[in-house]
Amino acid sequence: GNAGPGPGGAFQQDNNFNGIVSIEAENFDNNTSAGVHSWVSRSGGSDGTHMEAGPDNDINRNLDYIGNSPRLDYRINFKKTGTHYVWVRGRAGGSPIERSDSVHVGLNGNAVSTSERISGWGPGFGWENDRMNNVGRATINVTSTGVQTLNVWMREDGFDFDKIFLTTNPNYGGNGNGLGTGPAESDRSGQGGGAPSGATTALLQAETFDGIGTTEQQWRSLPEGSTQFVEVESGSGYGGAGGQPTLTKTLSGMQAGTYRIDIRADTNGNSGDDSFWLRVSNSQTNNGGYRAMTPRESTNNQFFNGFRPYIYLADNGTGDLRVFTLTDGDNTIEIANREDDFKLDWIRFVKV
């Protein structure tokens, strides 16, 4: 086989309720041809590139694909065990379309009956999670944590493979129509905290935080179109952050200094859904407590329906710019519920 263009190290699964690991097809660890067929890089796709199973000779490897079909390998550091739902982004790139619209996915070089014969694509890129003949959703049972190898085999030549992600949340993705290009590609080992070393900005997707639950009294990860957001639907933390459901994430690799807070959120167009508690916990003492955070627009009595970015989050009530101090070590970011129905898509730290 041929080594891939990836930077080395295994893709890191999110250790939260969604348990997502997301991979661009072209960032394989190994690419193994079989006979006249191979996976070849082509332009187009979520990150500008996809992999094509070619040449398109109208060949079908239905069940005899191990050793007879070209294979792509992806090393994953699994943090969670149990059922993982397999989502593949691709398209039927061959001719005829109905004979280039399927692919096999397995684990550690082995066929997995519940994730082979994934199909249903048309001529445009889209997501599929169903197996051929409507026999069920594509899933893989991961029995142990640690580094394992995800495999993608050609079933029909001419198929264009763009991206794949696994999730432990059966409700993530819905019917696939609102996924867009899907979750951002996962970090590889050695790339921690979602930011490169010495970074002065960091954008953290809300659904990647730890602490996501399943009830209305917890932060839940929910879809709205192509957006995956978190929300507490029932229960107020207006009196203080103590005892409130809390999201947690470690942010490292930042330049030490003072940072403002930006978010993308939906405040439902009213003052009752427009704030949350935020705390940055590290070796410093001046930011030890939670601080109420509100979009500056709200302090000027401007409220909006729908998701939009809010720049420069302010002190609730005074409108003064809220800033936090980050160190160049590990910084623990904690978000606690303050007003239910506040919907958070992402939070960004920007050095000022």
N, C-alpha and C positions, 0 to 999 in steps of 0.2 A: 504494500500500500504506500501511498504518498502522504507525508505529514502535511497538516493543514496550516493556514496562515494565522491561526490564533496565537495570542501572546504567551501561551503556556499556562499550566495550572487548570484546575477543574472549575467549571461553572458552579457558582454558589447558590444553592436553593435558599429562598427566604424562609426563615424559621418563624412564621406567623400563621394566622388562620388560613390564608390563601395558599401558602406553601408553593409559590411560583418559582419555576426556573425557566427562563426564556432565552432562546438561542437563535441567532441568524444562521441560515443554512450554510452560508459560505465560510463561517468560522468553525469549521470542522477540525477535529484533531487528527483524523486519518481518513483517506479517500481510497477505497479499494475497488479496482475495476474487475469485471468478470466477462470473459469472452470478448465480444466486440463492443460491449456496453461499458459506459463509465458516467460518473457525475461530472458535468462540465460547467464552469462558471459562465454565466450570461448576464448581460445588463438588464436592469429593471427589477423592481421589488421594493420591499419596505425600507431597505438600507441602500438601494441603488443596484443591488446584485442579487441574483438567485442562482440555484443549481438546477441544471437540466439533465434528465436521464436520457442519454442519446447513444447512438443515433436513433431516430424515429423509424424503426423497421416494422412496426405493428407487432411487437413481441410482448407476450404476457407471461409473467412468472407468478402463477396463482398460489401454489403451495410449495413449489420446489425452488424457492428463492435462496435458501441458505447455500452459499457457495456458487450459485448460478446467476445472482443478480449483483450489480454494483452496490457498494455499501458505504455510507458515511458514518463516522463515529464521533461521539461527543462525550467527553468526560464530565461527570456531574458529581459534586459533593452533596449527597442527599442529607438533609437535616431532619427529615420526617419519614415515617414508614406508613404503610397502608396503601389504600387506593389512590392512584394519581390519574387524573383525567388528561388525556392526550389531545392537544389541539394542534393542527397542522395548517399552515397558510401556504397555498399553492394555486395552481391552475392547470387545466387540461391544455397543454401546449402543443399536442400533436394532432395528427389527422388520421382517422376521424376523432372528434373530441371524446366520444364515449369509449374510445380505446386508449385513452391517455390520461385518465382521471382518477388514478388510485395509487396507493403507496403502502408499504409495510413498515411498522415500527416495532423494535424489540429491545432487549436489554442484555448486556454482557455477551453479545454474539449469539443469543438464543432467540428462537421464534417465541412470540407471546401471542397466544390465540386470541386474546381480548384486545390486541392492538394491531393486528394484521388486517390487510384489505380495507384500510380507511379509504373512503371514496366520496364522490358527490360533487366534484368541482366542475365549473364551467370554464369558458374561455378567459374570464377575468380573475385576477387574484382574489381569494377569499379564504375564510376559515372553515374547516370541517372537523367534527368530532365523532362522526358516525361511521359505522362499519357497513360494508356492502350488504345489500338485501335487508337492510333495517334490522339486523340481528342485535343491535345494541350500541352503546357508546364505546368509544375507544378508551381503554384504561390499562394501566400497568400496576400490579401489586408490588410495591417495594418492601422487601422483608427486612432490610437492615439499613442503618445509616452508614455514611461514608462514601468514598469515591467509587462510582460504578460507571459503566459505559452505555450510553443510549445509542441505538443503531437505527438507521433509516435505510431501507432497501428499496430499489426499484420494483414495482409490480408491473407497470406498463411503461414502455419507453415513450418518450415525448412528454412525460410529466414534468412540470416546473415546480420545484420545491423552494420556498422562500424563507420560511421561519417555522419554528416549533416551540410550544411551551407546554409544560406540565403544571397542574395545580391540584391541590388536595381539596379545594372547595368545589363541590358538584354544581353550585349555582353560578360560579364565575364564568362569564362569557355569554350566558343566556343561550340564544340560538346562533350566536356568532356574527350576526349582522351588524352589531354595534361595536365590534372590537377594533375596527380600523386596522392599523398596523400592529396592534397587540401590545402587550407589556414591553417595556424597555428591556433590552438585552441584559441578562444578569452579569454581575461582576465575576471575574475569575479569581482564584485564590491569589492573595498578595495584593489585591486591589480593594482595600477596605473602606467602609464608611460612605461610599457613594461619591467620593471626591478625590481627585488626584492630590499627591503630596504638595503642600504649599498653596493649595487653592484659596481663592478669595471669594468664591461663590459656591454654594451647594444647594441643589434642588432635591428635595426628598419627597417621593410620592407617598401620600398618606397611607395607602393600602399596604406599604412595605414595613410599617411600624409593627412592633410586637404589642400585644394587648388587645388585638381585635377579637371580638366575641361573636355570639350568635343571637343574643336577645336584644329587645328594644332598649334595655337599660345599659347596654354596652356599646362601645364603638363597633359598628358593623360596616363591612365593606359591601357596597351596593353599586350596581351599574346604572348609568343614565346616558343613553346613547353610547358614544365612544369613551365616555368618562367613567372611571372607577373611583368612587369617592367613599369617605367614611362619615358616619353620622350616629349620634345618640338620639333616638326618637322619643324616648320617654324618660323624664327625670331631670330636674334642674340642679345645677351647681352654682347658682347665682350667689349663694351665701358664702362660698369658699370652695377651694379645690379639694379639701380633705375628704376622703371617702368616695370621690368621684371616679368613674371609669377613666383610665389613663392609657395613652399611647406612649411607647418608649422606643427610642432608637439611639444607637451610638454613632456619633459623627467624629471622624478622625481625619488627619491629613490636612487640616486647615492652617492657614497663617494665623498666628496669634493676633488679636486685635478686637476692635469694636464692630459689631454687625447689626444692621437693620434687618427687619423681618418683612418679607413679602409673602403673599398667599394667593392661591386661586381657590375661590369658594363661592358658595351660593348662600346668601343671607335671607332668601325668601322675601325680600322687599320690605322687611320691617325690622324694628329695633329690638324685637324679642328673640331674634335668631342670629345675632351678628357678632358674637364674641366667644372667646375660649380662654382657658388658663394656659400659660406657657412658663416652663422653668428650664433653665440650663444648669445642670449640676456637674461640677468638676472640682478642681482643687481650690477654686476661688470662694470667697465668702459673700461678696457683694450681690451675687445673683442667687443666693440660696433659696429664696422663696418664689412661689408662683406669682406671675403678674398677669393681670387681665389685659387681653389684647382685642382691639377693635379696629376695623378699617377706618382710616381718616375720614372717608366719605360719611360714615355713620355719625361721627362727632359733629359734622355739619348738616345733619339731618337729611342726608342723601342715602336712599336705600334702593337696591336693585334686585330684581328677580333673575334667576339663571346664573350659571357659572361665569365668572369674570375674574381677571387678576386684580388684586389690591396691592398697591405699592406703598411702602412706609406704614406699617401698622403702628397704631398710636395707643397711648394710655386711654383706657376707658374713662370718659368723663372730661378729661382736660384737653385731649387732642395732641398732647406732647408726643414727640417721636419716641418710641420705645427702642432701646438698643440693648444688646447683650454682649458680654465679653466671652470670646472663645479662646481656648489655649491651643497650642500646637500638639497637644496630646489627645486623649479621648474626651469627648464632650457628650454627656448624656442629655438628649432632648426629650422632654416630657410634655405632653399635651393632655390636659384634663378638660372634661366637659364643664361648661359654664352655662350655656343656654342650649336646650335641646332643639333639634331640627336644623342646627347649623351644619352645613355640608362642606367638608374640606377635601379638596382635590390634591393640592400639594402645598408645601411650605418651603420657602427659600431664604437662605442666609446670604447677605450681601455686605461685604466689608465697606465701611464708611470712613 
